[in-house]
Amino acid sequence: MPSYYQPPDQLLRAFGFTKYSAPPKQARYSRPSACGQETVVLYDDGELTLLEAVESQLLYSFQGRVASEAEFRVLLRQVNWPAEVAAPG
C-alpha cells in the first residue's frame, strides 16, 4: 500500500478544478483564484505540485507528497486556497 495520497479527480473537480492536458505520467488541474490561477499537478510517482500564478508571475510553489486527504486540505489552507467543495455555479 502506498504511503502517499493523491486527491482523486472527483475531489479536485468538486473543489472547482478543471482537468487540462498534461505530459505523460502527469495529471494537471487548474482553477481561477481571486487574483490569478491555482494549479495542481499529480505525478505517477506519488508526488504533487501546487503552483499559483498571479499576473504571469509564480507566487507560490510546493512539490512533495502528502499522506492523506486531511493533510492535502491542510496544505491547501496553509497557502490560502479554498479546501471546500465549490458551490454550484
TORNUVEX-950204 format. One record per atom (N, C-alpha, C): residue number from 0; x, y, z; atom name. Coordinates in nm, 3 decimals, m for minus. Each point is the difference from the previous one (the first is absolute). Example, Ala and Ser with C-alpha at 12.3 -4.5 7.8 and 13.67 -1.06 7.14 Angstrom:
% TORNUVEX-950204
+-----+---------+---------+---------+-------+
! num !       x !       y !       z ! atome !
+-----+---------+---------+---------+-------+
!   0 !   1.319 !  m0.569 !   0.780 !     N !
!   0 !  m0.089 !   0.119 !   0.000 !    CA !
!   0 !   0.090 !   0.120 !   0.000 !     C !
!   1 !  m0.035 !   0.105 !  m0.072 !     N !
!   1 !   0.082 !   0.119 !   0.006 !    CA !
!   1 !  m0.077 !   0.109 !   0.073 !     C !
+-----+---------+---------+---------+-------+
This chain:
% TORNUVEX-950204
+-----+---------+---------+---------+-------+
! num !       x !       y !       z ! atome !
+-----+---------+---------+---------+-------+
!   0 !   0.085 !  m0.118 !   0.000 !     N !
!   0 !  m0.085 !   0.118 !   0.000 !    CA !
!   0 !   0.089 !   0.124 !   0.000 !     C !
!   1 !  m0.030 !   0.097 !  m0.088 !     N !
!   1 !   0.086 !   0.119 !  m0.005 !    CA !
!   1 !  m0.009 !   0.083 !   0.128 !     C !
!   2 !   0.108 !   0.068 !   0.031 !     N !
!   2 !   0.003 !   0.084 !   0.119 !    CA !
!   2 !  m0.027 !   0.146 !  m0.035 !     C !
!   3 !  m0.063 !   0.021 !  m0.113 !     N !
!   3 !  m0.034 !   0.136 !  m0.042 !    CA !
!   3 !  m0.144 !   0.004 !  m0.048 !     C !
!   4 !  m0.054 !   0.119 !  m0.008 !     N !
!   4 !  m0.138 !   0.022 !  m0.044 !    CA !
!   4 !   0.003 !   0.098 !  m0.115 !     C !
!   5 !  m0.081 !  m0.029 !  m0.101 !     N !
!   5 !  m0.023 !   0.098 !  m0.106 !    CA !
!   5 !  m0.151 !   0.021 !  m0.010 !     C !
!   6 !  m0.042 !   0.125 !  m0.004 !     N !
!   6 !  m0.144 !   0.025 !  m0.006 !    CA !
!   6 !  m0.059 !  m0.055 !  m0.130 !     C !
!   7 !  m0.114 !  m0.067 !   0.009 !     N !
!   7 !  m0.062 !  m0.055 !  m0.120 !    CA !
!   7 !  m0.063 !   0.110 !  m0.087 !     C !
!   8 !  m0.021 !  m0.033 !  m0.123 !     N !
!   8 !  m0.060 !   0.091 !  m0.098 !    CA !
!   8 !  m0.130 !   0.060 !   0.055 !     C !
!   9 !  m0.086 !  m0.082 !   0.058 !     N !
!   9 !  m0.129 !   0.046 !   0.051 !    CA !
!   9 !   0.016 !   0.108 !   0.107 !     C !
!  10 !   0.096 !  m0.016 !   0.089 !     N !
!  10 !   0.021 !   0.099 !   0.105 !    CA !
!  10 !   0.051 !   0.131 !  m0.058 !     C !
!  11 !   0.099 !  m0.009 !  m0.089 !     N !
!  11 !   0.053 !   0.123 !  m0.060 !    CA !
!  11 !  m0.108 !   0.075 !  m0.078 !     C !
!  12 !  m0.083 !  m0.073 !  m0.072 !     N !
!  12 !  m0.111 !   0.063 !  m0.074 !    CA !
!  12 !  m0.100 !   0.062 !   0.098 !     C !
!  13 !  m0.027 !  m0.067 !   0.112 !     N !
!  13 !  m0.090 !   0.056 !   0.101 !    CA !
!  13 !   0.056 !   0.127 !   0.061 !     C !
!  14 !   0.134 !   0.011 !   0.006 !     N !
!  14 !   0.065 !   0.122 !   0.050 !    CA !
!  14 !   0.002 !   0.110 !  m0.106 !     C !
!  15 !  m0.050 !  m0.028 !  m0.119 !     N !
!  15 !  m0.006 !   0.102 !  m0.105 !    CA !
!  15 !   0.112 !  m0.006 !  m0.101 !     C !
!  16 !   0.084 !  m0.103 !   0.006 !     N !
!  16 !   0.109 !  m0.014 !  m0.096 !    CA !
!  16 !  m0.051 !  m0.064 !  m0.129 !     C !
!  17 !   0.058 !   0.039 !  m0.111 !     N !
!  17 !  m0.029 !  m0.057 !  m0.131 !    CA !
!  17 !   0.124 !  m0.075 !  m0.046 !     C !
!  18 !  m0.021 !  m0.119 !  m0.058 !     N !
!  18 !   0.113 !  m0.079 !  m0.048 !    CA !
!  18 !   0.043 !   0.051 !  m0.137 !     C !
!  19 !   0.130 !   0.013 !  m0.019 !     N !
!  19 !   0.059 !   0.044 !  m0.126 !    CA !
!  19 !   0.096 !  m0.106 !  m0.050 !     C !
!  20 !   0.037 !   0.010 !  m0.126 !     N !
!  20 !   0.097 !  m0.095 !  m0.055 !    CA !
!  20 !   0.134 !   0.019 !   0.070 !     C !
!  21 !   0.075 !  m0.108 !   0.007 !     N !
!  21 !   0.129 !   0.001 !   0.068 !    CA !
!  21 !   0.092 !  m0.100 !  m0.067 !     C !
!  22 !   0.130 !   0.015 !   0.021 !     N !
!  22 !   0.095 !  m0.099 !  m0.053 !    CA !
!  22 !  m0.026 !  m0.138 !   0.059 !     C !
!  23 !   0.054 !  m0.104 !  m0.061 !     N !
!  23 !  m0.016 !  m0.135 !   0.055 !    CA !
!  23 !   0.046 !  m0.006 !   0.146 !     C !
!  24 !  m0.066 !  m0.085 !   0.076 !     N !
!  24 !   0.030 !  m0.025 !   0.142 !    CA !
!  24 !  m0.036 !   0.117 !   0.090 !     C !
!  25 !  m0.086 !   0.093 !  m0.050 !     N !
!  25 !  m0.045 !   0.113 !   0.079 !    CA !
!  25 !  m0.150 !   0.020 !  m0.022 !     C !
!  26 !  m0.064 !   0.059 !   0.099 !     N !
!  26 !  m0.138 !   0.048 !  m0.013 !    CA !
!  26 !   0.002 !   0.143 !   0.050 !     C !
!  27 !  m0.063 !   0.091 !  m0.076 !     N !
!  27 !   0.007 !   0.143 !   0.031 !    CA !
!  27 !  m0.142 !   0.055 !   0.017 !     C !
!  28 !  m0.020 !   0.071 !   0.111 !     N !
!  28 !  m0.129 !   0.061 !   0.031 !    CA !
!  28 !   0.024 !   0.147 !   0.036 !     C !
!  29 !  m0.088 !   0.089 !  m0.047 !     N !
!  29 !   0.013 !   0.142 !   0.033 !    CA !
!  29 !  m0.136 !   0.058 !   0.030 !     C !
!  30 !   0.003 !   0.109 !   0.076 !     N !
!  30 !  m0.120 !   0.078 !   0.027 !    CA !
!  30 !   0.041 !   0.145 !   0.018 !     C !
!  31 !  m0.092 !   0.091 !  m0.032 !     N !
!  31 !   0.032 !   0.142 !   0.023 !    CA !
!  31 !  m0.001 !   0.030 !   0.149 !     C !
!  32 !   0.085 !   0.093 !   0.040 !     N !
!  32 !  m0.001 !   0.049 !   0.138 !    CA !
!  32 !  m0.047 !   0.144 !  m0.003 !     C !
!  33 !  m0.003 !   0.063 !   0.114 !     N !
!  33 !  m0.045 !   0.139 !   0.007 !    CA !
!  33 !   0.088 !   0.092 !  m0.084 !     C !
!  34 !   0.128 !  m0.037 !  m0.016 !     N !
!  34 !   0.091 !   0.089 !  m0.073 !    CA !
!  34 !   0.091 !  m0.074 !  m0.098 !     C !
!  35 !  m0.032 !  m0.125 !  m0.033 !     N !
!  35 !   0.088 !  m0.073 !  m0.091 !    CA !
!  35 !  m0.053 !  m0.138 !  m0.032 !     C !
!  36 !   0.092 !  m0.099 !   0.001 !     N !
!  36 !  m0.032 !  m0.136 !  m0.036 !    CA !
!  36 !   0.067 !  m0.096 !   0.097 !     C !
!  37 !  m0.075 !  m0.096 !   0.053 !     N !
!  37 !   0.052 !  m0.103 !   0.088 !    CA !
!  37 !   0.007 !  m0.131 !  m0.078 !     C !
!  38 !   0.112 !  m0.068 !   0.009 !     N !
!  38 !   0.020 !  m0.124 !  m0.077 !    CA !
!  38 !   0.053 !  m0.110 !   0.091 !     C !
!  39 !  m0.057 !  m0.120 !  m0.017 !     N !
!  39 !   0.048 !  m0.120 !   0.067 !    CA !
!  39 !   0.047 !  m0.095 !  m0.109 !     C !
!  40 !   0.122 !  m0.049 !   0.013 !     N !
!  40 !   0.053 !  m0.100 !  m0.093 !    CA !
!  40 !   0.027 !  m0.127 !   0.080 !     C !
!  41 !  m0.058 !  m0.111 !  m0.046 !     N !
!  41 !   0.020 !  m0.129 !   0.063 !    CA !
!  41 !   0.095 !  m0.082 !  m0.086 !     C !
!  42 !   0.098 !  m0.063 !   0.062 !     N !
!  42 !   0.099 !  m0.080 !  m0.072 !    CA !
!  42 !  m0.022 !  m0.147 !   0.031 !     C !
!  43 !   0.034 !  m0.086 !  m0.094 !     N !
!  43 !  m0.017 !  m0.145 !   0.017 !    CA !
!  43 !   0.079 !  m0.056 !   0.117 !     C !
!  44 !   0.106 !   0.067 !   0.043 !     N !
!  44 !   0.081 !  m0.052 !   0.111 !    CA !
!  44 !  m0.054 !   0.040 !   0.137 !     C !
!  45 !  m0.118 !   0.065 !   0.004 !     N !
!  45 !  m0.062 !   0.036 !   0.127 !    CA !
!  45 !   0.024 !   0.142 !   0.045 !     C !
!  46 !   0.089 !   0.072 !  m0.068 !     N !
!  46 !   0.022 !   0.140 !   0.037 !    CA !
!  46 !  m0.110 !   0.086 !  m0.058 !     C !
!  47 !  m0.014 !   0.118 !   0.057 !     N !
!  47 !  m0.090 !   0.099 !  m0.055 !    CA !
!  47 !   0.066 !   0.136 !   0.010 !     C !
!  48 !  m0.043 !   0.089 !  m0.086 !     N !
!  48 !   0.050 !   0.136 !  m0.001 !    CA !
!  48 !  m0.119 !   0.094 !   0.008 !     C !
!  49 !   0.011 !   0.104 !   0.082 !     N !
!  49 !  m0.097 !   0.109 !   0.003 !    CA !
!  49 !   0.070 !   0.123 !  m0.054 !     C !
!  50 !  m0.063 !   0.067 !  m0.092 !     N !
!  50 !   0.056 !   0.123 !  m0.059 !    CA !
!  50 !  m0.107 !   0.107 !   0.000 !     C !
!  51 !   0.037 !   0.122 !   0.031 !     N !
!  51 !  m0.092 !   0.112 !  m0.012 !    CA !
!  51 !   0.067 !   0.109 !  m0.079 !     C !
!  52 !  m0.065 !   0.039 !  m0.109 !     N !
!  52 !   0.052 !   0.107 !  m0.085 !    CA !
!  52 !  m0.093 !   0.120 !   0.010 !     C !
!  53 !   0.061 !   0.117 !   0.019 !     N !
!  53 !  m0.073 !   0.126 !   0.007 !    CA !
!  53 !   0.068 !   0.096 !  m0.096 !     C !
!  54 !  m0.076 !   0.051 !  m0.095 !     N !
!  54 !   0.053 !   0.092 !  m0.100 !    CA !
!  54 !   0.127 !  m0.057 !  m0.064 !     C !
!  55 !  m0.007 !  m0.125 !  m0.040 !     N !
!  55 !   0.109 !  m0.071 !  m0.068 !    CA !
!  55 !   0.125 !  m0.020 !   0.086 !     C !
!  56 !  m0.010 !   0.022 !   0.129 !     N !
!  56 !   0.112 !  m0.022 !   0.092 !    CA !
!  56 !  m0.034 !  m0.115 !   0.093 !     C !
!  57 !   0.096 !  m0.088 !   0.024 !     N !
!  57 !  m0.021 !  m0.110 !   0.092 !    CA !
!  57 !   0.002 !   0.054 !   0.142 !     C !
!  58 !  m0.113 !  m0.011 !   0.067 !     N !
!  58 !  m0.013 !   0.052 !   0.136 !    CA !
!  58 !   0.034 !  m0.106 !   0.103 !     C !
!  59 !  m0.034 !  m0.125 !  m0.030 !     N !
!  59 !   0.017 !  m0.107 !   0.098 !    CA !
!  59 !   0.028 !  m0.130 !  m0.073 !     C !
!  60 !   0.085 !  m0.084 !   0.059 !     N !
!  60 !   0.027 !  m0.132 !  m0.057 !    CA !
!  60 !   0.031 !  m0.096 !   0.114 !     C !
!  61 !  m0.061 !  m0.118 !  m0.005 !     N !
!  61 !   0.028 !  m0.108 !   0.094 !    CA !
!  61 !   0.014 !  m0.127 !  m0.082 !     C !
!  62 !   0.097 !  m0.082 !   0.031 !     N !
!  62 !   0.009 !  m0.133 !  m0.060 !    CA !
!  62 !   0.037 !  m0.099 !   0.108 !     C !
!  63 !  m0.075 !  m0.108 !   0.006 !     N !
!  63 !   0.026 !  m0.104 !   0.099 !    CA !
!  63 !  m0.112 !  m0.100 !   0.003 !     C !
!  64 !  m0.012 !  m0.068 !   0.113 !     N !
!  64 !  m0.104 !  m0.101 !   0.019 !    CA !
!  64 !  m0.080 !   0.033 !   0.124 !     C !
!  65 !  m0.125 !  m0.042 !   0.001 !     N !
!  65 !  m0.083 !   0.010 !   0.119 !    CA !
!  65 !  m0.051 !  m0.139 !   0.033 !     C !
!  66 !  m0.038 !  m0.022 !   0.125 !     N !
!  66 !  m0.037 !  m0.134 !   0.045 !    CA !
!  66 !  m0.149 !  m0.027 !  m0.001 !     C !
!  67 !  m0.083 !   0.105 !  m0.005 !     N !
!  67 !  m0.144 !  m0.021 !   0.010 !    CA !
!  67 !  m0.076 !   0.117 !  m0.059 !     C !
!  68 !  m0.131 !  m0.020 !  m0.017 !     N !
!  68 !  m0.084 !   0.111 !  m0.047 !    CA !
!  68 !   0.003 !   0.115 !   0.101 !     C !
!  69 !  m0.001 !  m0.033 !   0.127 !     N !
!  69 !   0.004 !   0.104 !   0.103 !    CA !
!  69 !   0.128 !   0.083 !  m0.013 !     C !
!  70 !   0.113 !  m0.066 !  m0.023 !     N !
!  70 !   0.126 !   0.073 !  m0.016 !    CA !
!  70 !  m0.003 !   0.085 !  m0.126 !     C !
!  71 !  m0.061 !  m0.050 !  m0.108 !     N !
!  71 !  m0.013 !   0.078 !  m0.123 !    CA !
!  71 !  m0.083 !   0.125 !   0.026 !     C !
!  72 !  m0.112 !  m0.014 !   0.071 !     N !
!  72 !  m0.084 !   0.116 !   0.032 !    CA !
!  72 !   0.075 !   0.101 !   0.086 !     C !
!  73 !   0.078 !  m0.048 !   0.097 !     N !
!  73 !   0.081 !   0.091 !   0.083 !    CA !
!  73 !   0.100 !   0.076 !  m0.086 !     C !
!  74 !   0.065 !  m0.072 !  m0.092 !     N !
!  74 !   0.096 !   0.065 !  m0.090 !    CA !
!  74 !  m0.068 !   0.110 !  m0.080 !     C !
!  75 !  m0.118 !  m0.027 !  m0.054 !     N !
!  75 !  m0.072 !   0.103 !  m0.074 !    CA !
!  75 !  m0.029 !   0.121 !   0.088 !     C !
!  76 !  m0.045 !  m0.025 !   0.121 !     N !
!  76 !  m0.034 !   0.111 !   0.090 !    CA !
!  76 !   0.124 !   0.080 !   0.040 !     C !
!  77 !   0.114 !  m0.068 !   0.012 !     N !
!  77 !   0.124 !   0.070 !   0.038 !    CA !
!  77 !   0.041 !   0.102 !  m0.105 !     C !
!  78 !  m0.038 !  m0.024 !  m0.124 !     N !
!  78 !   0.036 !   0.096 !  m0.106 !    CA !
!  78 !  m0.121 !   0.084 !  m0.042 !     C !
!  79 !  m0.102 !   0.000 !   0.088 !     N !
!  79 !  m0.121 !   0.080 !  m0.020 !    CA !
!  79 !  m0.079 !  m0.036 !  m0.125 !     C !
!  80 !  m0.001 !  m0.130 !  m0.034 !     N !
!  80 !  m0.086 !  m0.049 !  m0.108 !    CA !
!  80 !  m0.123 !  m0.061 !   0.063 !     C !
!  81 !  m0.117 !   0.023 !  m0.057 !     N !
!  81 !  m0.121 !  m0.065 !   0.055 !    CA !
!  81 !   0.015 !  m0.152 !  m0.003 !     C !
!  82 !  m0.042 !  m0.065 !   0.107 !     N !
!  82 !   0.011 !  m0.146 !   0.010 !    CA !
!  82 !  m0.138 !  m0.060 !   0.029 !     C !
!  83 !  m0.102 !   0.064 !  m0.056 !     N !
!  83 !  m0.136 !  m0.049 !   0.016 !    CA !
!  83 !  m0.060 !  m0.023 !  m0.137 !     C !
!  84 !  m0.110 !  m0.072 !  m0.002 !     N !
!  84 !  m0.071 !  m0.026 !  m0.125 !    CA !
!  84 !  m0.052 !   0.132 !  m0.053 !     C !
!  85 !   0.024 !   0.026 !  m0.129 !     N !
!  85 !  m0.044 !   0.124 !  m0.064 !    CA !
!  85 !  m0.152 !   0.003 !  m0.009 !     C !
!  86 !  m0.055 !   0.118 !   0.018 !     N !
!  86 !  m0.145 !   0.018 !  m0.014 !    CA !
!  86 !  m0.038 !  m0.017 !  m0.146 !     C !
!  87 !  m0.114 !  m0.061 !  m0.025 !     N !
!  87 !  m0.043 !  m0.015 !  m0.140 !    CA !
!  87 !  m0.012 !   0.136 !  m0.067 !     C !
!  88 !   0.048 !   0.008 !  m0.124 !     N !
!  88 !   0.002 !   0.128 !  m0.069 !    CA !
!  88 !  m0.114 !   0.011 !  m0.090 !     C !
+-----+---------+---------+---------+-------+
